[in-house]
C-alpha cells in the first residue's frame, strides 16, 4: 500500500522517516517489506533505513531485518520519567501523611539507585534522603525491588556482595513488596513497592523509611498496603498518554 501520498508535514525527509518507523511498529521487516509498507522507492527506503540505523532509531535483528532501535526506548523512558516525576509529588506527599514517615522514589542507574523525588517527614526523628542522592544497589528495600524482577543474568550479578539473597528476592516477587531492617543503615527500616511502566517492566521503587523503633522489625505489616496503593497510582500515571 502506498502511504507516501498521505498527510505531509511539508518536510519530506521527516515524513519519509516517519513512514519507515511506522512500518516497523508491527514487527521486523526486510528492505522489500519496508518498500511495500511505505510505498517509498527502494533506494529511498534503503537510504532512510540506513540513516535511521546510524542514529540508533533502527537496528537489525539476527536475520538482518530492520527493527525499531534502542534510541526509541531511551526516548520513551525519558518521556515516562517526566510523567513519573509529575505524578510523584502528590503521591509521595499523601504516602508520607498516611504513614507518618519519609517517602522516596528511586530509579536504577547502573549499579546505583538514585532518589528522584521525596517527601520528608515534617518533624521528629526521620530518615532523610535528599533528591539526587545515590545509594548502592546492594542493600535496602528499594534495591531489592529494583533488582527482583531483572533478567536472570543481571539478577545474579546484582546479588554479588548484596546484603540480601536470591531467596529473599523470590519472596519479594511473591508478595509484591520488600522490606529491610538495618540493611542500608543501622537503626533504619524501610518498605518499598514496584512502579511499572506500560510494558509492565519495573521502572522505579516507591519507599517509606524511618527509625526501626517506629517502623518495628516488621515494617511491611504496617505499611505494605499503603506502598502498594501508591505504586499502583504511579503505575497508572505512566499508562496515561502524555
Secondary structure, DSSP 8 states (H G I E B T S, - for coil): ---TTS---S-HHHHHHHHHHHHTTTS-B-HHHHHHHH---HHHHHHHHHHHHHTTSEEE-TTS-EEE-HHHHHHHHHHHHHHHHHHHHHHHHHHHHHHSSEEEEEEEETTEEEEEEEE--SSSS-----TT-EEETTSSHHHHHHHHTS-HHHHHHHHTT-SS-HHHHHHHHHHSEEEEESSSSTTEEEEEEEEE-TTS-EEEEEEEEEEHHHH-S-HHHHHHHHHHHHHHHHHHHHHS--
